[in-house]
Amino acid sequence: MPQVQSKTRILTGITTSGTPHLGNYVGAIRPAIAASRNAGTESFYFLADYHALIKCDDPARVQRSTLEIAASWLACGLDPEKVYFYRQSDIREIPELTWILTCITAKGLLNRAHAYKAATDANREKGEDADAGVTAGLYMYPVLMAADILIFNAHKVPVGRDQVQHIEMARDIGQRFNHLYGADYFVLPEAAIEESVATLPGLDGRKMSKSYDNTIPLWLPAAALRKAILGIVTNSLGVGEAKNPDDSNIFSIYQAFASAQETAAMRQAFADGIGWGDAKQKLFERIDAELAPMREKYDALIAKPAEIEDILHAGAARARALAGPFLDKLRYAAGLRDLRASAATESKPIARSEKPALQPVVFREADAFAFKVLDAKRNVLKTQSGFADAKAAMAAAREAMATLEAA
Ligand code: TRP
């Protein structure tokens, strides 16, 4: 049943709730488009507008963001004929699979999702009800994301560190389905974190992010881009004083756009005491040289939403040609079948007396090791993070298993 695929499938989604900024360009758009040109890979890039509904209830904003993000990817050189480029909500199979997966996802798994936990922790801190203001959408977010990934049997999912847990969950959920219904229906995806890709500092020096309100929008007209760059914080060293490039936001941003040679020259200019005004002007010129031709394409695209709509429709049609037949198999596997199908009378033998065999799984998180204890149906019974090494995590897993077995 695993689909025969020779190419590595790379898939990622972009939530359509904001305006693309320089950090998105350097951290996601540019590397993804470069990767999409590799032979041997098949890329799936989509506008995650169902995910946008989780954090945004302004319809005009969801629509505008979808338009801007689609136009950005196209302006930056994504070739919609060579990749699968679509809007999540055009793929009817995704919400349908979401429900099927919901029914096999342990509620406890979702309780531990970082985004949900952060919301409930913040509520508790304020002395409010833990779930105050928390929608079921936020809670279900990881299942929708698992459906996005699993419906196309993606192998690799390029994401930021904050999303790694969601990919782990997609693996867990996919594995659970495979196990329950007795075949390798789903490829188990892996997070791909590109270490060499820069995270850009924002205007205030923290990571450029919408949540810090420190971003520089990607498609500002040149004059406004220059003005924004002049507003990046620096220290108070004057002209002629040597400056340390390695603790400078101006330098880090410059490096993300410049060649090795240009970077070396800028490093020298810092040592020679270039003034901040000059450094910022050089930074502006470097960024503008890269963006200007794409900005022209972007402005042209944005003015013709109908063309973008057509591109997305064509992308969805191609994606659904994969998702549709695959969903049919998954529906059948779960028992959503034509009543005339001969297997209607079969059912899985239920081994009631079977004692659940527990199984430890040790895995790596961003900055620590962690373990999970699974039962025979691959339910996660316990998970804990924060171990210095794999050995310590395994020892703790065994201890936890002993406790669970004794219970
Ligand atoms: N949740 C992701 C984010 O906020 C976006 C996303 C939705 C996604 N579905 C996905 C990313 C599937 C990768 C794969 O960044």
Residues whose N, C-alpha, C, O or C-beta is under 5 A from the ligand:
A	BS01	LIG	L11 T12 G13 I14 T15 A48 H51 M145 D148 V157 P158
